[in-house]
Amino acid sequence: MIFSPSGKEIESLQAEVTDLINQLPNLQHQAWIRRSLSTIARMAGEDFDRLDWKIISASLLDMERAFQLFYPYRHIRKIVMFGSARLSSDSPEYLMARDFATAIAKQGFMVITGGGGGIMQAGNEGAGAESSFGLNIQLPFESDSNPFIAGDPKLLTFKYFFTRKLFFLRESDALALFPGGFGTLDETFECLTLIQTGKFGPAPVVLIDIPGGDYWYDWNAFIDKQMMRRGLISQNDPSLYTITDNLDVACEAIASFYRVYHSTRYVDDRLVIRLKSELSDHNVEQLNAAFSDILVKGKIEKSQALPQEVGDQIDLPRLVLHFNQRDLGRLYQLITDINTLGVNSTAAHPEQK
């Protein structure tokens, strides 16, 4: 059956579009809105199938609802927890994940899970509904939400995995991964790939197992033997993650990452590193001596907000450098040194995403 809109529906749509276009000059992000509308208009002229339009419409709806969900919490740091959905609530891994979520919520993080059972349920239970989100997925078989996030307004069900994955990473400031099956390893490798290619982060990644557990150590042995020794990854890539079976170490790895470091942005061809406290000139000299190998040109320099950082209300000291955008493991080592050299700051997290 082919749907054919009525004359009134077409008139209503025309009125809505006209009204939106008339508002454009007064809208805050008019350039990006205009670009989005232009893309849709161009696509409307293409010979796309009905299924193509269903994908476009449903994915946009997924994103609209997710943007609305997270916007009120944009100033709060968040951590995503991944792991097996098959673990029972009395398993050591579940209890470890629950305790981790409790501890990290006390640090001020909100926890994001997939909203299901196992490690996801442990994350929502440990953090509590007030401090957690559930990003569920619509499946043809059961995909019920766990009882600790079910019915909460911060539970959202996505139609597509790709839009769900987008928001897992877009909204997270840290990643905690627990033992799991194919899905967990898929998430692990995808996250590390996006970090390694500069598409996500910098953000701390912690691979957590129960005390004495060897899940991630065996995984890391594979990485070392089959990737590192063959030259398939950089010698510095293990700096992208921390493996531990100790909750205190896991929480400290995340807390220390943001001790002085705040966030990064690219402005033209320069990487801008925002800091919670200013480094001394001597500290910057130390960084230049240690990390000249990742600079395309020039030096690491102190700076205030650049003129091009339009609309950026974060009044923080900065370091500016021409990063080669390739050696991400070394960039993480640079952040570690910044956090070691700098003065600890207790400033809250004001980042606007």
N, C-alpha and C positions, 0 to 999 in steps of 0.2 A: 504493500500500500504506500503510495507516494503522498506525502503531506504537502498541501498547497495552502499557503497563508491567505486569509481573507483580506478584502480591501481595507477593513478597519485595522487589522493587525499591521498591515504595511504602513498605513498612515500613522499609527502609533509609533512604530519603529522609526519612521522618518522624523517624527517630532522629537523623539528621544535623541537621535543622532544630531539633529539640528541644534537642539538645546545644548548638548555637550560641546559641540564645535563653537557655539557662541560663548561658552564659558571659558574656553581654552586660554585666552589672554590673561585671565585672572587666576588660573590654576597654578599651583606651586611648581609642578613638574611638567609644565606644558610641552616642553620639547620631547620628553620621553613618551608622553601620552599621544602626541601627534604622530610620533614614529610608530607606536603600536597600532594606532588606528589606520595609519597608512599601510602597514603590513597586512592587516586584516582586509582592507579594501582591495589591495593588489591580489591577495589570495582569492577573494570573491570572484575575480575575473578569470581565474584559472579553471581548467576543466578537472576539478577534484571530484573524487567519488563521495558518496554519502558517508561511508565509513571514515574517510579522511576528516570530514567535518565533525563527525561524532568524536573523534580523537581530539581534535582541536578544541571543541567546546568543552568536553569533559576535563581535559587537562587544565584549561583556563579556570574552570570552576574549582578544581582541586586547589590551584594556586590562590585563587581569590579567598577561599575559606581559610587556607593556611596563613596567608598574610594577615587576615583579620584576627585569627586566633593569637598569633605571636606578637602582634604590634604592641599591645599593652605591656608586654614583658621584655621589650627590646633592650632595656637598660640592665637587665639581670643576666649574669653569666649562666650558661647552661651546659650540661654534659650529657652526651648520649651514651646509653648502656646497651651493648649488644651481647648476645650469648644464646645458648640453646633454649628453645621453647619446651623441650621435652623433660627437663629436670624437675623432679618433684620438690615440693616445698620443705621436705625434711632432708634433702641432699646437702652435703657440705658446700657444694658450689652455690646453691641457692642461698644458704645462710650467709656465706661470704659476700655475695652480691647484695643481699639485703643490708648487711652491716656497712658495706661500702657506701651504699646509697644514703643511709642514715648519716654517716660521717661527712660525706661530701655536701649534703644539704646543710649541715651545720656550718660548713665553710661559706655558705651563701649561694651555692649553686642550685639551680633547678634541674631536675632529672628528666630526660626525654627517653622514652622506651617505645617499642612497637605496640604496646598496649595489650599484648597477649600473655601467655603463661610462661613458666620457667623463669629465666633470668629477667625477662621483661616484668613479670609480676613481682619478682624480688625487688627490682628497682623502684617500682611504684609503691610497694609496701614500705620499703625502707625510708624513702623520701617523704611519703605521705601525699595525699591527693593535692594539698595546697601547694606543694613544691614540685609537682611533677606533671608531665604531659604524656599522653598516649597517642601515637600515630599508627592507627590500625590500617588494615588493607581489606578491601572488599574482595572476597573469594567465593567461588561457587560452592565450596564446602564450608564447614564451620570456621569462623574466625572471631569467636567471641572475645570480648574484652575481659581482662582479669578483674576480680571484684574490688580491687583497690583503686581503679580508675574508671570503672563502668559508671555511666551516668554523670560523670564530671564534665563540665563545659570545656575542659582542656583535653578532652578526648576527641579525636578527629579521624574519620574513616576516609581513606583515599581510594580512588578507583584504580589508579595506576601506580606500579612500583616506582617508576622513574620520578614522578612528582613527589612521592613519599621520600625517596632517597635524597632528593634535592633539599627537602626541608630538614631532614636529619642533620645534614652537614651545614646547610646555610645557617641554622639557628644554634649550632653547637660551638662552644669554646674549648671543649675537651672531649676525648673519646675514651671510654673504658670498655674493654672487650674481655669477656669471660669464655671459658670453653664452650664449644658448640659444634654443630655439624657443617654441612656444605654451605648453608646460608650464612653462618657466622664467618667462615673462612672467606666467602665471597665478599662480605662486608669489610673484613680485615684487609684483604688485598685491594679492594676498590678504594678504601680510605687512604691506604698507603700510596697507591698509584696517584691519586689526586693530590696528595701532599707532595710527592716526589716530583710531580709536574707543575707544581705551583698553583693548582686550581682550587686548593683548599688550605686553610691555615695561614700562617703557622699556628698550631695548637698542640697541646700535649696529647700523646696517645699512650695509654697504659694497658698492658696485657696482663690480666690478673688471674691467678690460679689459687687453689687452696694451698695451705702450708704443706710443703713437701711435694706438691703436684708438679708434673713434668709436661703438661700439655703444651704450653708455650715454649718451653725449653726444647722439646722435640721439634716443634715447628721452626724454632730459630736455628736448630742444627741443620734442618733441610735448607733454610735460607743460606746459611753459611756454606754448606757443601755444594749445593746445586746452583746457587746464584752468585754468591760472592766469589768463590774460587774459580768459577768460569768467567768472571768478569762481566756478568750480566747485570749487576747493580754496582753502585759506587761503594767504595770502602767506607764511606761516611754515612751511607743510608741507614745503618742500625741506630744512628743518633736520632732518627725520626720517632723512635718508640722506646718505652721502658717495660721490661718484663720483671714481674715481682710476684711473690706469694705472701706478701706482707701488706696489710691494709695501711699501716702508717706510712710505709714507703710509697704506696700508690697515691695516697692523699697528698703527701709532701711533693711528689713529682708534679702534681697539678698545681698546688699552691705556689711552689717555687718558680714555676714557669711564668706566673703573673706577678712576681714579687716586685720587679722594676719594669719589665716589659709590659706594654699595654696592648698594642695592636699595630698592624701595618697597613699601608695603602701605597699604591703606585700613583705617582704624579708624573705624567709623560714617561720618560725612561728612567726615572729615579725611584728607588724604594725609600719610602718614608717610614721609619720606625718610631712609633710614639712611646714615650716613657712616662712612668708615674713620677720619677724624680730625675733631675738633671745629672749627667755624669760630669766628672771633672775633666779638664783638658788633658791631664795625665792619663786618665782612664781611656779617653778617646785615642790617644797616642798608642796605648797598649793594644787596643782593638785594631788599629791600622797595621801595627807590626805583625799581629797574629793572623789577620784575615785579608791581607792584600791580594791573595790568590783568587778571591771571589769577586774582585772589582774589575769591571770592564775598563774603567778609567778613573782618574782622580782619587780622592780619599774619602773616608768616612768623616763627615762633618756634623757639628752641632747646628741646630736650626730651630726656629720657631715655626708656626704654621705657615705654609707656603701660600702665596696669593692664589694659586690655582685650586686650593682646597676649599672650593666654594661651598658655603652652607655648613662648613664643619665648625661646630661649636665647642670642640674639645680643645681647651687651652692647656696643652701639655708640651713639655720640651720634646724635641725630636732629634733623631739622627738621620742623615740623608746620605745615600750612597748609590752608585751605579752598579747594582748587583747583576751578576751574569745570568740570573734566572735559571741556572742549571744545577748548581751545587747546593741543593736544599738541605742536605745533611749538614753541610758546613754552616748554612744559615742558622740551623737549630743550635749548632755549637756556639755561634756568635750570640744568640739569645741567652744561652746558658752563661756565657761570660759576662754579658750585660747584667744579668740577675746576680752574679757573684760580685762584680765590681761596684755596682750601684748601691745607693742607700735605700734600704727597705722602706716602702711606702704602704700605709694602711688605707690609702684612698679607695673609695668605693668604685665600682665599675660603671662609668657613665657612657660607655660607647654606644653610639647610635648606629644601627646597622642599616 
